């Protein structure tokens, strides 16, 4: 129960921070903000302060901001009904103003990740530094290649594809991906780098991996004084955002090549499980998970997919370049299709999570 409550609190914080970005940018650019809601309808209670209704709703997962003129047809209806000036409608704002409003949520999620990481760097945050060899199993490709206990993997290369080995998953995924082919691995041994060649097995013996090596995740605790933590926190946040982006962009390529994606998806159930595990390690672990989720949310939302912020941005960029608004019906139905696809993906991933954790 405590895990579920913790997960809901983190989710609410992430979504409200995101929506606050849209709200703040809209206010600053003169858009009429009709409602800022905590949770989703039906409404439990609401109070109008100034021109905006602030509401608490029954479903306490996330929140929303309702801007006047988000849909074209609203402009005439509500101008006539509420005497709202046309220039205060979102659709009537200049493209650069729309861009600020649309991207403000993504910016806020990145800022939250940056702030949390910066704080954690003042207390000490464990960061992965590589993958080490714990044990070399007998009669294995690793033994034939000359790997030894204490070696640290640096890179793995197959033909023109070279990948750095930072996480244990980097080594496992690439070894399985190139199973049966000769790969070039760069290792560090006693402070010096050297190159070895190995052929990962397609069907390793039970209890062994494709290389036949027991590995361990190497970590280093990074800690900085408060006045330098924001600088290094920004570097860390940017690096994590880049990694998330690269891994997401690999997904379409993996589908085109008909290979299994190297990224593991998790829905609400999977994320809640991770949050529950992190909770056992204390508040810093939860803050680290929150920072990572916030950066993930930023990257996913800026993707140029209908119904996401990035999808809406595509239409604004089209208007900016051509000087003409996009077709109203096209935008409406594409967003509807996008919502259906996203809900369908969420359902499928949730089913996979249930099967994975409970069979």
Buried (B, 14 or more C-beta within 10 A) or exposed (E): EEBEEBBBBBBBBBBBBBBBBBBBBBBEBEBBBBBBBBBBEEBEEBEEEEEBBBBBBEEBEBBBBBBBBBBBEBBEEBBEEEEBEEEBBBBBBEBEBBBBBBBBBBBBBBBBBBBBBBBBBBEEBBBEEBBBBEEBBEEBBBBBBBBEEEBBBBBBBBEEEEBEBBBBBBBBBBBBBBBEEEBBBBBBBEEEEEEBEBBBBEEBEEEBBBBBBBBEBBEEEBEBEEEEBBEBBBEBBBEBBEBBBEBBEBEEEBEEEEEEBBBEEBBBBBBBBBBBEBBEEEEBBBBBBBBBBBBBBBBBBBBEBBBBBBBBBBBBBBBBEEEEBBEEEEBEEBBEEBEEEBEEEEEEBBEBBEEEEEE
